[in-house]
């Protein structure tokens, strides 16, 4: 713009000064302010293609990571729920098994005590008979019968007598109290029993206290 043009714009034809106005505010006829002139749109800077690709990859990776974390949280929650349910079920199963075993043990005790009652009855009969019958033989027979009843009661619950007289000495089943000189054919055999031994299934309740035969060495001159 030339100097003359500048002055032409600054002054009107009647000589009044023109002042350029850059105020963007607008007022109506009543002096009320109205909307301002809109700001001119600014052009967004264009990102390089490689930068846009990297941003897309980062976004995709972030979404995959968040999805994986969410899935992991869900799996962990299901695992904890299943674990809690299994622990509860196992605890209830143990309690049921405990009650079953206790009930079975009580029933076994009941059955065993029931088998002993006839033995007690026989003892009471033997005592009553001894008071009126002076003969010892009758008392002896009653006691023998009672002993047989008791052995039968033990046998009914799985208690068996350990074989003794005539069998080979077994240190797992027999307790040697003394020894007796015997022929070579009876060496190591049980020759007498002092008290019976009993076993319950494969378990030894007590060993039999026995006498064991021992073959004596013969002298050279015999």
C-alpha positions in Angstrom: 0.0 0.0 0.0 1.3 3.4 -1.0 1.5 6.4 1.4 -1.3 8.2 -0.5 -3.5 5.1 -0.3 -2.9 4.9 3.5 -3.9 8.5 4.0 -7.0 8.0 1.8 -8.2 5.2 4.0 -7.4 7.1 7.2 -9.3 10.2 6.2 -12.8 10.5 4.7 -13.8 12.8 1.9 -15.1 15.4 4.5 -11.7 15.3 6.2 -12.8 13.1 9.2 -10.2 10.6 10.5 -10.9 6.9 9.9 -9.7 4.6 12.7 -9.3 1.0 11.7 -11.3 -1.2 14.1 -10.1 -4.8 15.0 -12.7 -5.4 17.7 -14.6 -8.5 16.9 -17.4 -7.9 19.3 -20.8 -7.1 17.8 -23.7 -5.1 19.2 -27.3 -4.7 18.1 -29.2 -1.4 17.6 -30.0 -1.3 21.3 -26.4 -1.5 22.3 -26.7 -5.1 23.5 -23.8 -7.4 22.7 -24.4 -10.2 20.3 -22.3 -13.2 19.2 -18.7 -12.5 18.3 -17.3 -13.2 15.0 -16.1 -16.8 14.8 -12.5 -17.4 14.9 -11.1 -18.5 11.6 -10.6 -22.3 11.4 -7.0 -23.3 11.9 -5.7 -26.1 9.8 -4.7 -29.2 11.9 -1.2 -30.3 11.3 -1.0 -33.4 9.2 0.8 -36.3 11.0 3.2 -38.5 9.1 1.9 -41.8 7.9 4.4 -43.7 10.0 3.3 -41.9 13.2 -0.4 -42.7 12.5 0.5 -46.4 12.0 2.4 -46.5 15.2 -0.5 -44.9 17.1 -2.9 -47.4 15.7 -0.6 -50.3 16.7 -0.3 -48.9 20.2 -4.0 -48.5 20.5 -4.6 -52.1 19.3 -2.0 -53.4 21.7 -3.5 -51.5 24.6 -6.9 -52.9 23.8 -5.5 -56.5 23.7 -3.7 -56.0 27.0 -6.8 -54.7 28.7 -8.9 -57.6 27.3 -6.3 -60.1 28.5 -6.2 -58.5 31.9 -10.0 -58.6 32.1 -10.0 -62.3 31.1 -7.3 -63.1 33.6 -9.4 -61.5 36.4 -12.4 -63.6 35.3 -10.4 -66.8 35.3 -8.9 -66.1 38.7 -12.4 -65.4 40.1 -13.7 -68.7 38.7 -10.7 -70.5 40.1 -11.2 -69.0 43.6 -14.9 -70.0 43.4 -14.1 -73.5 42.3 -11.5 -73.8 45.1 -13.8 -72.6 47.7 -16.5 -75.0 46.5 -14.0 -78.0 46.5 -12.8 -77.1 50.0 -16.4 -77.0 51.3 -17.2 -80.3 49.6 -14.1 -81.9 50.9 -14.8 -80.7 54.4 -18.4 -82.0 54.3 -17.1 -85.3 52.9 -14.6 -85.7 55.7 -17.4 -85.0 58.2 -19.7 -87.5 56.6 -16.9 -90.1 56.6 -16.0 -89.4 60.2 -19.7 -89.9 61.3 -19.9 -93.1 59.2 -16.8 -94.5 60.8 -17.9 -93.5 64.3 -21.3 -95.1 63.7 -19.7 -98.3 62.4 -17.3 -98.5 65.4 -20.2 -98.0 67.8 -22.2 -100.7 66.0 -19.2 -103.1 66.2 -18.9 -102.4 69.9 -22.6 -103.0 70.4 -22.4 -106.3 68.5 -19.4 -107.5 70.5 -20.9 -106.6 73.8 -24.0 -108.5 72.7 -22.0 -111.6 72.1 -20.5 -111.4 75.6 -23.8 -111.3 77.4 -24.3 -115.1 77.0 -20.9 -115.7 78.5 -21.9 -113.7 81.6 -25.1 -115.7 81.8 -23.1 -118.9 81.8 -20.8 -117.6 84.6 -23.8 -116.7 86.7 -25.3 -120.1 86.2 -22.0 -121.8 87.2 -21.9 -119.6 90.4 -25.5 -120.4 91.2 -24.9 -124.1 90.6 -21.8 -124.2 92.8 -23.9 -122.9 95.7 -26.4 -125.8 95.6 -24.2 -128.6 94.1 -21.3 -129.7 96.3 -19.6 -131.7 93.5 -16.7 -129.9 92.0 -17.1 -131.8 88.7 -20.3 -130.0 87.9 -18.6 -126.6 88.6 -15.7 -127.6 86.4 -18.0 -128.4 83.5 -19.8 -125.1 83.9 -16.6 -123.2 83.8 -15.4 -125.1 80.7 -18.7 -124.3 79.0 -18.3 -120.6 79.8 -14.7 -120.6 78.5 -15.9 -122.2 75.3 -18.7 -119.6 75.0 -16.2 -116.8 75.4 -13.9 -118.2 72.8 -16.8 -118.5 70.4 -17.7 -114.8 71.1 -14.1 -113.7 70.3 -14.1 -115.9 67.1 -17.4 -114.2 66.0 -15.6 -110.8 65.9 -12.5 -112.1 64.2 -10.3 -113.0 67.2 -8.4 -116.3 66.7 -6.2 -118.3 69.0 -2.5 -118.6 68.0 -1.5 -122.2 67.2 0.9 -123.5 69.8 1.4 -127.1 71.0 2.8 -129.2 68.2 3.5 -126.3 65.9 6.9 -124.8 65.0 8.1 -122.1 67.3 7.5 -118.7 65.7 9.0 -115.7 67.5 6.4 -113.5 65.9 3.6 -115.4 67.5 5.2 -117.1 70.5 7.0 -116.0 73.6 9.4 -118.7 74.9 9.2 -119.1 78.6 11.4 -122.1 79.0 12.9 -125.0 77.1 12.6 -128.8 77.3 15.1 -131.4 76.1 13.5 -133.4 73.3 14.4 -135.7 70.4 15.8 -134.3 67.2 12.5 -134.7 65.5 10.8 -132.3 68.0 13.6 -129.7 68.0 12.2 -126.2 67.7 8.6 -127.3 68.3 6.2 -126.0 71.0 5.8 -128.6 73.7 3.5 -126.8 76.1 1.4 -123.7 76.4 1.2 -121.6 79.5 -1.2 -119.0 78.2 -3.0 -118.7 74.9 -2.1 -116.1 72.4 -4.6 -114.3 70.2 -4.6 -112.4 66.9 -7.1 -110.1 65.3 -6.9 -110.5 61.5 -3.2 -109.9 60.7 -2.5 -108.1 64.0 -1.2 -109.9 67.1 -3.1 -109.1 70.2 -0.7 -111.0 72.4 1.8 -113.8 71.9 1.3 -117.3 73.3 3.5 -118.0 76.3 5.0 -121.4 75.5 7.6 -124.1 76.2 10.0 -124.9 73.3 11.6 -128.3 72.7 15.4 -128.3 72.3 17.3 -131.3 71.0 20.3 -132.2 73.2 23.7 -132.9 71.6 24.9 -136.6 72.0 28.3 -137.4 73.2 30.8 -139.1 70.9 30.7 -142.4 72.8 27.0 -142.8 72.5 
